Amino acid sequence: QVRLAESGGGLVQSGGSLRLSCSASGRIVSFTTMSWYRQAPGTQRELVAAITGGGGEGYTRYADFAKGRFTISRDKALRTGYLQLNNLAPEDTAIYYCNGREGPLEFWGQGTQVTVSS
């Protein structure tokens, strides 16, 4: 069994920064892809960023709203992911979820709340 746990969320003022982490526990796993999604009240869950491939930088892709402000990364063991959030705005307020994919299997964390005040 694999469990994902996010951390690093919180309350921040507009223009501030947060660093989210996603840690895997349970059996040994190396995720092919790690992604971050977010969901604001009354909206659908949307992709924020994803990283695929080996350690180091890997291949990354971002939602348009994340480009230039958010940075996704992962450790070389492919078990821990990060999302650096810079220049946050009130519209970034949401629950941020970590997603890990290992072959056909997909795992989700419980989410971490990010609240940005104006």
N, C-alpha and C positions, 0 to 999 in steps of 0.2 A: 504494500500500500504506500502511496506517495501522498504527502500533504504539503501544500504550499501555504506559507504565511507571509503576509505583507506587513511592513512596518514603515514608520517615518512620516505618516500623515499627521495633520494637525491644522491649527488655525494660523494663518499668516496674512499680513497686510498686502494690499495690492502692490505689485512690484517686487515682492519678496521671493524667496526660494525655499524649496524643500527637496530632500533626497529620499526617494522611496526605495525600499529593499524588498526582495522576494526570496525567501529561503526555502529550500526543499528539505524535507525530513522523511524518514521511513527507509525504504529500500534504496539501494544505490541506483541513481538515475542520471542520465546525461540527456538533457533536452536538446532536440534538434532545433527547435525554435522556442524562444521565450518572448512573450508579448505583454503589453500593458493595455488594458481597456479601461474605460470609465463610463459611469452612468450617473447622470444627474436626475433629480426627481422628475417624474413624468416624461422621461425620454428613454430612448433605446440605448442599450450598451453600445459603445462605439470604440473602434480601435484607436489607440493613441500612438503606439510605436511597436515595432517588432524587430527582433534580431535573430538571425539564422547563421549557423555555421560555427566554426571552431572558436576557441578563445581569442583573445586579442580584440579586434574590432568587429569581426564578422561582417555580415551583410545586414544593413539596417534600412528600415523604411518608416516613414512618419506620416501621420495625418497632416493635412495642410495647416491646421491650427497649431500643431506642435513644432513645425519646422522653424529652426532658428531660436527656439526657446527651450525645448526639452531635448534631453540626450539619454538614449538607452544604452546600456552596457551589460556585460555579464562577466563572471569570473571564468578562469581557464578550465575549471572542473565542470563547467556547464550546468551548475546546480543553483547558482545564486544570480539573480538579476537585479538591476538597478535602473531607476528612472530619475534623472536629475531634472527638476522643474525650476526654471528661472523665469523672471519677469511675469509672475503669476498675475492673473486678472480675475475679477469676481466670476466671470463666466467659466472659469476652470474649476469652480466648486463642483465636486462630485465624489462618488466613491470610486476609488481606483482599484482595479483588480489585476492580479497577476495570472498569466496563463502559460502553461508549459506543455509542449508537445513532444512525445517520444514515440516515433513511428505512428501507429494509428491511435495511440492513447492520448488523451487530453486531460489536463488537470487544471483546476481553478483554486485560487485562494478565496478567503472570505471577504477580502476587500479592506481598504483603509480609507478613512474619510479625509478629504482635503477640502478645507473651507478657506476661501479668500475674501477678506473684508475690503470694502472700498474706502 
